[in-house]
Amino acid sequence: MQKALQKFKGKMIRLYTISGVESYLGLLEDVDKECVALKDAVHGELMYIALQHVESFHETKIGQ
C-alpha cells in the first residue's frame, strides 16, 4: 500500500479504512512506513492515518 500511495503524493485522494465506515478526503502530503499524512480538504488540518488501517484509496476531486 505504501508504494501505491507514494505515486499519489500531492494529489487529492479519498482514503478508506478497514472499518468500512470511515473515509478521509484530502491532499496526500506524505507517506512513510507507518502512516499517511493527509491535509483535510474541508478544514485544511493535517491528519496522520496509520497505514495498517488503510484498506483502499482513489484519486478524486473535492465533492466526489
Secondary structure as a PSIPRED ss2 file (coil, helix, strand):
# PSIPRED VFORMAT (PSIPRED V4.0)

   1 M C   1.000  0.000  0.000
   2 Q H   0.000  1.000  0.000
   3 K H   0.000  1.000  0.000
   4 A H   0.000  1.000  0.000
   5 L H   0.000  1.000  0.000
   6 Q H   0.000  1.000  0.000
   7 K C   1.000  0.000  0.000
   8 F C   1.000  0.000  0.000
   9 K C   1.000  0.000  0.000
  10 G C   1.000  0.000  0.000
  11 K C   1.000  0.000  0.000
  12 M E   0.000  0.000  1.000
  13 I E   0.000  0.000  1.000
  14 R E   0.000  0.000  1.000
  15 L E   0.000  0.000  1.000
  16 Y E   0.000  0.000  1.000
  17 T E   0.000  0.000  1.000
  18 I C   1.000  0.000  0.000
  19 S C   1.000  0.000  0.000
  20 G C   1.000  0.000  0.000
  21 V C   1.000  0.000  0.000
  22 E C   1.000  0.000  0.000
  23 S E   0.000  0.000  1.000
  24 Y E   0.000  0.000  1.000
  25 L E   0.000  0.000  1.000
  26 G E   0.000  0.000  1.000
  27 L E   0.000  0.000  1.000
  28 L E   0.000  0.000  1.000
  29 E E   0.000  0.000  1.000
  30 D E   0.000  0.000  1.000
  31 V E   0.000  0.000  1.000
  32 D C   1.000  0.000  0.000
  33 K C   1.000  0.000  0.000
  34 E C   1.000  0.000  0.000
  35 C E   0.000  0.000  1.000
  36 V E   0.000  0.000  1.000
  37 A E   0.000  0.000  1.000
  38 L E   0.000  0.000  1.000
  39 K E   0.000  0.000  1.000
  40 D E   0.000  0.000  1.000
  41 A C   1.000  0.000  0.000
  42 V C   1.000  0.000  0.000
  43 H C   1.000  0.000  0.000
  44 G C   1.000  0.000  0.000
  45 E C   1.000  0.000  0.000
  46 L E   0.000  0.000  1.000
  47 M E   0.000  0.000  1.000
  48 Y E   0.000  0.000  1.000
  49 I E   0.000  0.000  1.000
  50 A E   0.000  0.000  1.000
  51 L H   0.000  1.000  0.000
  52 Q H   0.000  1.000  0.000
  53 H H   0.000  1.000  0.000
  54 V E   0.000  0.000  1.000
  55 E E   0.000  0.000  1.000
  56 S E   0.000  0.000  1.000
  57 F E   0.000  0.000  1.000
  58 H E   0.000  0.000  1.000
  59 E E   0.000  0.000  1.000
  60 T C   1.000  0.000  0.000
  61 K C   1.000  0.000  0.000
  62 I C   1.000  0.000  0.000
  63 G C   1.000  0.000  0.000
  64 Q C   1.000  0.000  0.000
